[in-house]
Amino acid sequence: MPAQVWLDADGLARRIAVDADPLTAHSGEQTWTVVELWDFGIAVDITPPRPDEVVLPREAYQDAPGSASGP
């Protein structure tokens, strides 16, 4: 899976980019998902999704507000 990670001077990942749909790799197309990270050390409460709530990135984008087929 194609990915790039940018690390800061302390070795913390500050930006991670991943090819969002490896199934399109054979066609020469790439759709990258990029996340930027900051505020390390702040307490958070995260509830991971249940297995039946996990979808492929392209499905999540299709359902996102503002997308061509989203709400």
Sine and cosine of phi, psi and omega as CSV:
sin_phi,cos_phi,sin_psi,cos_psi,sin_omega,cos_omega
0.00,0.00,0.87,-0.49,0.01,-1.00
-0.90,0.44,0.73,-0.68,0.01,-1.00
-0.44,-0.90,0.42,-0.91,0.12,-0.99
-0.72,-0.70,0.62,-0.78,0.03,-1.00
-0.76,-0.65,0.77,-0.64,0.08,-1.00
-0.97,-0.23,0.82,-0.57,0.00,-1.00
-0.96,-0.29,0.53,-0.85,0.09,-1.00
-1.00,0.00,-0.07,-1.00,-0.06,-1.00
-0.88,0.47,-0.42,0.91,0.02,-1.00
-1.00,0.01,0.02,1.00,0.01,-1.00
0.99,0.11,0.19,0.98,0.03,-1.00
-1.00,0.07,0.65,-0.76,0.04,-1.00
-0.94,0.33,0.86,-0.51,0.00,-1.00
-0.97,-0.23,-0.47,0.88,0.05,-1.00
-0.55,-0.84,0.70,-0.72,0.03,-1.00
-0.77,-0.64,0.79,-0.62,0.05,-1.00
-0.85,-0.52,0.76,-0.65,-0.03,-1.00
-0.74,-0.68,0.67,-0.75,0.10,-1.00
-0.89,0.46,0.91,-0.41,-0.15,-0.99
-0.94,0.35,-0.35,0.94,-0.05,-1.00
-0.61,-0.79,0.99,0.12,-0.04,-1.00
-0.87,0.49,-0.26,0.97,0.02,-1.00
-0.93,0.37,-0.38,0.93,0.01,-1.00
-1.00,0.02,-0.03,1.00,-0.06,-1.00
-0.85,0.53,-0.57,0.82,-0.02,-1.00
-0.91,0.40,-0.39,0.92,-0.02,-1.00
-1.00,0.02,-0.06,1.00,-0.02,-1.00
1.00,0.07,-0.06,1.00,0.03,-1.00
-1.00,0.01,0.55,-0.83,0.11,-0.99
-0.69,-0.73,0.69,-0.73,0.09,-1.00
-0.85,-0.52,0.94,-0.33,-0.09,-1.00
-1.00,-0.04,0.65,-0.76,0.18,-0.98
-0.96,-0.29,0.78,-0.62,-0.05,-1.00
-0.85,-0.52,0.72,-0.69,0.09,-1.00
-0.81,-0.59,0.68,-0.74,0.06,-1.00
-0.93,-0.37,0.65,-0.76,-0.10,-0.99
-0.88,-0.48,0.64,-0.77,0.07,-1.00
-0.37,-0.93,-0.05,-1.00,-0.02,-1.00
0.84,0.55,0.70,0.72,0.04,-1.00
-0.89,0.46,0.63,-0.78,0.05,-1.00
1.00,-0.09,-0.05,1.00,0.03,-1.00
-1.00,0.05,0.75,-0.66,-0.01,-1.00
-0.93,0.37,0.69,-0.73,0.05,-1.00
-0.68,-0.73,0.38,-0.92,0.07,-1.00
-0.87,-0.48,0.94,-0.33,-0.07,-1.00
-0.87,-0.48,0.76,-0.65,0.09,-1.00
-0.96,-0.29,0.92,-0.39,0.00,-1.00
-0.92,0.39,0.44,-0.90,0.02,-1.00
-0.93,0.37,0.45,-0.89,0.11,-0.99
-0.95,0.31,0.38,-0.93,0.00,-1.00
-0.81,0.59,-0.57,0.82,-0.01,-1.00
-0.98,0.21,-0.08,1.00,0.04,-1.00
-0.99,-0.16,-0.09,1.00,-0.04,-1.00
-1.00,0.08,0.77,-0.64,0.01,-1.00
-0.76,-0.64,0.28,-0.96,0.09,-1.00
-0.92,0.40,0.51,-0.86,0.01,-1.00
-0.80,0.60,-0.65,0.76,-0.04,-1.00
-0.90,0.44,-0.53,0.85,0.05,-1.00
-0.94,0.34,-0.63,0.78,0.02,-1.00
-0.90,0.43,-0.66,0.75,0.01,-1.00
-0.91,0.42,-0.62,0.79,-0.01,-1.00
-0.90,0.44,-0.54,0.84,-0.05,-1.00
-1.00,-0.02,-0.08,1.00,-0.08,-1.00
-0.96,0.29,0.61,-0.80,0.09,-1.00
-0.85,0.52,0.67,-0.74,0.01,-1.00
1.00,-0.01,-0.19,0.98,0.06,-1.00
-0.98,0.18,0.28,-0.96,-0.05,-1.00
-0.86,0.51,-0.56,0.83,-0.03,-1.00
-0.92,-0.39,0.06,1.00,-0.03,-1.00
-0.99,0.14,0.11,-0.99,-0.03,-1.00
-0.89,0.45,0.00,0.00,0.00,0.00
